[in-house]
Amino acid sequence: MPRINKSVVLALLTVTSSVFLLFQLYYYKLYLSKNGSHYFKVKDGLPASDAQWHVTKKFMELVAKHNLPVYLIDPVVLGLLSQDAHPLKDSLSKGKDCRYICTQREFITFALLAKFWKNDARLAHAAAEAGLEFLEVRGKDPRLAGPDDLSGMEIPLHLLFRLRAHAIHLLVFYERSGGYLWHGPLRLRPGADRKFVPFRKLDFGRHAGAFDRTELLLTSVDGLNIRIPKNISRFLNEVSHARFLECRYKEARAFYQLYPDDTSQEAMDFRQKAKSLLHLAARTLNALGVTFWLSSGTCLGWFRQCNIIPYSKDVDLGIWIKDYRPDIIPAFQKAGLPLKHKFGKVEDSLELSFQGQDVKLDIFFFYEDSDIVWNGGTQAKSGKKFKYVFPKFSLCWTELVELKVQVPCETLEYIEANYGKSWNIPVKTWDWKSSPSNVQENGQWPVAEWDEVIQVY
């Protein structure tokens, strides 16, 4: 048997080990290239801790390849941009550090208008090829729903892309008939992977939201070409007040089964006139920058039957007294609505009424008082004062007669305060001085003040 040379064996083992090691390194490199090697590397002068920048870059390359004009809506990043003295200059390109995108959070948020997306499987496949995990969250399309049809159709609402511990949240905006943008809530199906991203920390999706169309600006953020809202401060203000309440179509359908809708020509004419008046009032107050909401019977009609109550004979709006402006009356008069009456004064129980085309517009001003809010009423012939008390509430967006408009978020409490527990039963005979559940007598105006606090035209 031939004698084995130890040096040869050692050399062979060394070569074999080196080849195996090189194979391992090659395989590891190949694996990372398919699963996000850029996530770990130091690249283009950026430290490895700036992983969110790399994920964002990969996402932007993906949507650019599919011609999807996404835009940045992340409140934290936009907030940082708005605080910078010169946030849109070219000097904000990627350099030694990542100043805006790398927020140390686990996600960053973009938006996409649904009309620019064909909604097919190619985006998911392309994301997988790019090494991004993908999750689509769907929900009912409210634009197809109504008291007559509750089925609707499922549409994509949220798209989530993930690479390791970092994610991109892509919010899908849909255009609604009121001329605004709407996004749905983020509701996971049973069994969905709740560990995919920190859902509870996401900035959008806890509630549905409504936004005005926004003008976009293409700029460079940390070296990436990204579209952002041109008016950042306005958009951020919208984010803080964007919660949207869908009309309760199921309950409205049940209501109409018990109380068939009035489809007479008179009722249809009234609703059309009330719709026109509501749109005119909204344009007038929005032009002044005055916040308002549906109140009294108009709010009840939206909440109970998703429509205007045909026998209400007026349109009712609420405004915080802190938002009162002396040019409100001239603005409505210029819009073709003469003042019908003015009761009270700014300090107490102010109420305005304007005459539309056979439909009256009543504007009630609300006062805050510790743990309640209230609006006042005045009887012209006697000078008696009345107070209508409500629990405190916040405001949400909704849609009524193709108009984006606000209502109290705590709508049921608001309605019950005004109409009691039996609010779901129609009452066609109504006395504003005694019928409301929350009415209280509130003294009487001094006769010396009548000329100021009781003005009827």
Steps between C-alpha positions, in 0.01 A plus 500: 500500500647836396611737770281816534682831497364708787589830334300405190200402707522824693516696176199317360300564815594866489390533137176312570421720799573814300272386218223417747543838671489681166186306410339601829591864445364488145176338612460747786556790261252352254244449778536858620474636147159336477393591851627851543878507537483879489322483832821397675770675298655839537424658168565840339630648823195403708546294817328164534269649766325696223318189384173689451664709229600184312151354531347827379739510207407145399130589531540816289680299232214248504219755457699695241532183295119467508439873436315545830512867609510442874553791735630534854238554772698385802421759773837464673708543185281785373525662841880488481490648150269783608729588790804532276572856390562386142342153476469483122848601389722265304747513790273254680629217287636187664838568649675409820179446686134426438324805640132440429412147391699331777265579788593194708146373451409165351300640210446793267171592329420584137170545312372405157190611312309187401426634152871477415523131591359218292461286813652180365740242638808634323594735783497216754711280271746780435527570873585135564765506227650808666523315830208685663233315692153623404164519677176637352211600726162527329158631603157590366470783248258748665440676169295199390306467824169661594171426676385311190818295458720399792720252315770723360822361353835446663782731395867536610528752783852455637814354345792411726853417391757364743868424500619354827401743778405794278181560305333729249131573558332597173157654556255479209283811449169481315309793356151547643200674345547799728824584320733386777740213568408213732697216650357204684581363845759229544314189613687169505322178421503224762818304465691783328860542608472774762876498541557615142535863613420683827141569390408691814783745439407582140397861444209416270235231515361501850205686349389582147613847392401781265733753337478777247690453177852629546748650257822301491862604463782277373812559706812329631480359852820338624603449139176331392261663255173506693169679456370682806198727568591851387332651806640278775348689795153486348529127437624432854206696635267281293664186642410605854131547406451238229285238673206398280165343596314304235125536484323213678341343194393181675311694768355737239366205305336361814348843570348525152353152532309623804432850370491509117668802350292791376549499124239763421590783265482744790748297703735463203486873428578583863796267512644648183461855634649397836793337322568816300476711815736272692758512220472879484539533876805272492666703223433823689632381836797317349600816316503678838694218664220439751458147636139374509307176536156352439274565797144437619268351237762501224734293717214268597414444134858401419534270800160334479426472130807623307297781349328829567171469690239630253263643761774688694454813282846641579874433508675512839870566558713543812803728546723553802455850636880539505487472120243778461597770252312826444523449123288182511176695449632712209646186338164321500320811378751528216428133420132588455368398843339793684506505879164383638573551868783551746447401862735545794849642489851368471534478878177307545260282295587625151286354222475598133238406243519561125228458241572274207269394220202385708750345743637668811862474612543505880845546650538425871809618686631266768656604830734287714433486874714262713388148402210599270431706190180685422324722251229752571152581377285811527124550478447821307163603645593453868878532513524164678832322476557127463809284525566166324764294682725237338788286625836612363585361158763504229444530124531242224451515126220327315310536174142617455334580166840487322661741745798441728378643827563461873284345772561434870714185527295397802189521286274271702559697821442824311174373347373352827568827682280684252233239419508251787517122485211486251685698233447213253124560493394781261330799666344745257361741760786675676506793743850640531417639847379176658559196277881467524619275783783740586309830510519714813346838576777754531342821625386794292671776307471845664257715305773762457700250293221380275600723209843335505414138581169462313534604138239367257498596131 
